[in-house]
Amino acid sequence: MLRILIDENFDQRILRGLKRQIERLDYVIVQETELAGSKDSPLLAWAAEQQRILVTHDVNTVPKYAYDRIRAGAPMTSVIIVPEDPAIGNAI
């Protein structure tokens, strides 16, 4: 089962397509949790704690915080960064 955390800035149309393609998609949307409005570092920490992959469009800051966690030896799950400009079908 794929366990993901959908960042606040993520295109919900892509999420809808993923839900159609992956029958047992286990997802949490940041804005539907107590994490709403959180910075990247706490999101990455929560994702690691919950063993979820962070899915985001944020190419500017998420990689920096992810690499900081790795360098510090902190728990880290994967991050999927989807550029904002690809066709939705390609992103899915």
C-alpha positions as CSV (number, residue, x, y, z in Angstrom):
1,M,0.0,0.0,0.0
2,L,1.3,3.4,-0.9
3,R,1.2,5.8,2.1
4,I,1.5,9.5,1.1
5,L,1.2,13.0,2.6
6,I,-0.2,15.5,0.2
7,D,1.3,19.0,0.7
8,E,-1.0,22.0,0.9
9,N,0.1,23.3,-2.5
10,F,-0.5,20.1,-4.4
11,D,-2.9,20.0,-7.3
12,Q,-6.0,18.1,-6.2
13,R,-6.7,17.1,-9.8
14,I,-3.5,15.0,-9.7
15,L,-4.6,13.4,-6.4
16,R,-8.0,12.5,-7.9
17,G,-6.2,10.8,-10.8
18,L,-3.9,8.9,-8.4
19,K,-6.9,7.7,-6.5
20,R,-8.4,6.3,-9.7
21,Q,-5.1,4.6,-10.7
22,I,-4.1,3.2,-7.3
23,E,-6.8,1.2,-5.7
24,R,-5.4,1.2,-2.1
25,L,-3.9,4.7,-2.0
26,D,-3.5,5.7,1.6
27,Y,-3.3,9.5,1.7
28,V,-3.5,12.3,4.1
29,I,-4.0,15.9,3.0
30,V,-2.0,18.4,5.1
31,Q,-4.8,21.0,5.2
32,E,-7.2,18.3,6.7
33,T,-4.9,17.8,9.7
34,E,-3.3,19.7,12.6
35,L,-0.3,20.2,10.3
36,A,-2.2,22.8,8.2
37,G,0.0,25.9,7.7
38,S,3.1,24.1,8.9
39,K,6.5,24.8,7.5
40,D,8.4,22.1,5.6
41,S,10.6,20.8,8.4
42,P,7.7,19.7,10.6
43,L,5.9,18.2,7.6
44,L,9.0,16.1,6.8
45,A,9.3,15.1,10.5
46,W,5.6,14.0,10.6
47,A,5.9,12.2,7.3
48,A,8.9,10.2,8.6
49,E,7.2,9.5,11.9
50,Q,4.1,8.2,10.1
51,Q,6.1,6.5,7.3
52,R,4.5,8.5,4.6
53,I,5.9,9.9,1.4
54,L,5.6,13.7,1.1
55,V,4.1,14.6,-2.3
56,T,4.6,18.3,-3.2
57,H,5.1,20.9,-6.0
58,D,7.6,22.8,-3.7
59,V,10.9,22.6,-5.6
60,N,12.3,25.6,-3.8
61,T,12.4,24.7,-0.1
62,V,11.4,21.0,0.5
63,P,14.7,19.6,-1.0
64,K,16.8,21.8,1.3
65,Y,15.0,20.6,4.4
66,A,15.0,17.0,3.3
67,Y,18.8,17.1,2.7
68,D,19.2,18.8,6.1
69,R,17.3,15.9,7.8
70,I,19.5,13.4,5.9
71,R,22.7,15.1,6.9
72,A,21.6,15.3,10.5
73,G,20.8,11.6,10.5
74,A,17.1,12.2,11.3
75,P,14.5,9.7,10.1
76,M,13.5,10.5,6.5
77,T,11.0,9.0,4.1
78,S,10.9,9.7,0.4
79,V,9.7,12.9,-1.2
80,I,8.1,13.1,-4.6
81,I,8.3,16.6,-6.1
82,V,6.1,17.1,-9.1
83,P,6.8,20.2,-11.2
84,E,3.7,22.5,-11.4
85,D,3.7,22.7,-15.2
86,P,3.4,19.1,-16.5
87,A,0.2,17.8,-18.0
88,I,-1.9,16.1,-15.3
89,G,-1.8,12.8,-17.1
90,N,2.0,12.9,-17.1
91,A,2.2,13.8,-13.4
92,I,0.0,10.9,-12.5
